[in-house]
Amino acid sequence: MSQAQEWISICALTALRPGTGACALVQGKQLALFRPSKEATLYALDNIDPFAQASVLSRGLIAEHDGALWVASPLKKQHFRLSDGHCLENPDFSITSYPVRVNGDRVEVALA
């Protein structure tokens, strides 16, 4: 039997500016939260760039490639797909993605 996801409130939706990312520390994990547009579609990934071992992905540029949204690391420029953390240049370095939702006016994430 699977356990229900525990949703953790992070911030108000209005705290995330459209077209940008933001870093959040959630139960000891650094997450990169992305809000690509004014819509309430959000993405959550690990914030650690696996190539540079630095907490920088939340500061990366959001781009579209082959119909998917990606974040380009500000250090080494590798691209990570927002929907699942897949690395475009090297799938051996893909990162963890997390379920994220808007509940009322709050952004919530599930870590497990």
C-alpha positions in Angstrom: 0.0 0.0 0.0 1.4 3.4 -1.0 1.6 6.2 1.5 -0.1 9.5 0.7 2.2 12.4 -0.3 2.9 15.0 2.4 2.6 18.4 0.9 4.8 21.1 2.4 3.8 24.8 2.1 6.7 26.8 0.7 5.5 30.4 0.0 2.7 32.4 -1.6 2.4 32.1 -5.4 2.9 35.8 -5.7 6.4 35.4 -4.2 7.5 33.6 -7.4 8.0 36.1 -10.2 6.9 34.8 -13.7 9.8 33.9 -15.9 12.2 33.2 -13.0 13.4 30.7 -10.5 13.8 30.9 -6.7 15.6 28.8 -4.2 13.8 27.3 -1.2 15.3 25.3 1.7 12.8 22.5 2.5 13.6 20.0 5.2 17.3 20.4 4.6 17.1 20.2 0.8 17.8 23.1 -1.5 15.0 23.2 -4.2 14.9 25.4 -7.3 11.3 26.5 -7.9 10.4 27.7 -11.4 7.4 29.7 -12.6 7.9 30.0 -16.3 4.9 32.3 -17.0 2.1 34.2 -15.4 0.1 30.9 -15.3 0.3 28.9 -12.1 2.3 26.1 -13.7 5.3 25.4 -11.5 8.3 23.1 -11.4 10.6 22.0 -8.6 14.1 20.5 -9.1 17.2 20.0 -6.9 19.1 23.3 -6.8 22.5 21.7 -7.0 24.2 21.7 -10.4 25.7 18.2 -10.6 28.5 19.4 -12.9 29.7 22.3 -10.8 28.5 20.9 -7.4 27.1 24.4 -6.7 23.7 25.6 -5.5 22.8 27.7 -8.6 20.1 26.2 -10.8 17.4 28.5 -9.3 19.4 31.4 -11.0 19.5 29.7 -14.4 17.7 30.9 -17.5 14.5 29.2 -18.5 14.4 28.2 -22.2 12.2 26.2 -24.6 13.7 23.3 -26.7 11.7 20.7 -28.7 8.5 21.8 -27.0 9.8 21.3 -23.5 10.9 23.9 -20.9 14.5 23.7 -19.6 16.7 25.6 -17.2 20.3 26.4 -18.3 22.8 26.3 -15.4 24.4 29.7 -15.0 27.8 28.1 -14.4 28.5 25.4 -17.0 25.4 25.9 -19.2 24.0 22.4 -19.1 20.2 22.2 -19.6 17.9 20.4 -17.3 14.2 19.7 -18.3 11.9 21.3 -15.8 9.3 18.5 -15.9 11.7 15.7 -14.8 15.3 17.0 -14.3 16.6 15.1 -17.4 20.0 16.6 -18.6 20.0 17.4 -22.3 23.8 17.1 -22.7 24.4 14.0 -20.4 21.6 11.9 -18.9 24.0 10.4 -16.4 23.8 13.8 -14.6 20.0 14.3 -14.5 18.6 15.7 -11.3 15.7 15.0 -9.1 12.3 16.7 -9.8 9.6 17.0 -7.2 5.8 17.3 -7.4 4.7 20.9 -6.9 1.2 22.4 -6.8 -0.7 25.6 -5.9 -3.2 25.1 -3.1 -5.3 28.3 -2.7 -2.6 31.0 -2.9 0.2 28.8 -1.5 2.9 26.9 -3.3 3.4 23.4 -2.0 5.9 20.6 -2.7 6.1 16.9 -1.9 9.6 15.5 -1.2 8.7 11.8 -1.1 
